[in-house]
């Protein structure tokens, strides 16, 4: 182990994102990321399995957060309220809109990364479904509440990072939830 | 062009599915598929771009069907009713539960195919969103109605191909739609 590197993980993430934006994800090497961060490749691999993980590590944090929020929702909360509580917690991870925009631009530019993003969303929905089942919610209701919740999250997140958008993520999530209710209530 | 081959496309699809199930997708070659179907590789490539397309050609048919059904829904139909009309048309493409189960087993066994399936679902949601916008539905409502509709479709489809399930796809879709409405109406 080298000497202690203050916030090595954060510095690596920032360096990676800069390089992915400047040169593209595929053209960037781990050696370049480490160099830009003023760290070694060895330090990089202590924090990330590969250069793709820099972009998706936050997804696992979000998944843990969602699962915990669903489990911690009061017993009185119905399935969609438990999901709403989970989504409302997203802004403790998704703090910085500019970083989110930058990350999204990198992902949009690469087919493999777009696929990875879809897998992460599918994994979020599965984790939410399992967390709802853990509250005793039946399979059908759990699946629909979770999938609808991820739909709400996708739509709110896309608005949040859209150019010119000024509203914060939590009110956008709330608007999407209300819109989901309005849309679903229109069913004949 | 060789002599006319009756239902060459269907025979190739059936041969491919048999071989994918027996030996796995990766282990199967186009030459083997053509041979099993009693046709030539050249005939295969007149019908399919590659061996993956055999599994996903139906997705494009479904997408066209959904888009047309949304466009053709009566002017009086609200967004979710237009989406419901689209989903209700799915069983004109998804006729055979056993084939759907066989296809799903092949896809589940291969990471690349699972990713492709997620991309197809995301593409279906985008196409539905665009079709709703074409009816003058606002962006937020169109996105949520489309994404929620695909969530309903995913859940209903998974139930349809589950072992032991006897209900047909249309009633399962209707149950999922009703459950979506029930779930969303519970929002505090």
Interface residues (C-beta under 8 A of the other chain):
Chain A: X77 X78 X79 X80 X81 X84 X114 X115 X118 X119 X122 X140 X141 X143 X144 X145 X147 X148 X150 X151 X152 X154 X155 X158 X159 X175 X176 X177 X178 X179 X180 X181 X182 X183 X184 X185 X186 X187 X188
Chain B: X77 X78 X79 X80 X81 X84 X114 X115 X118 X119 X122 X140 X141 X143 X144 X145 X147 X148 X150 X151 X152 X154 X155 X158 X159 X175 X176 X177 X178 X179 X180 X181 X182 X183 X184 X185 X186 X187 X188
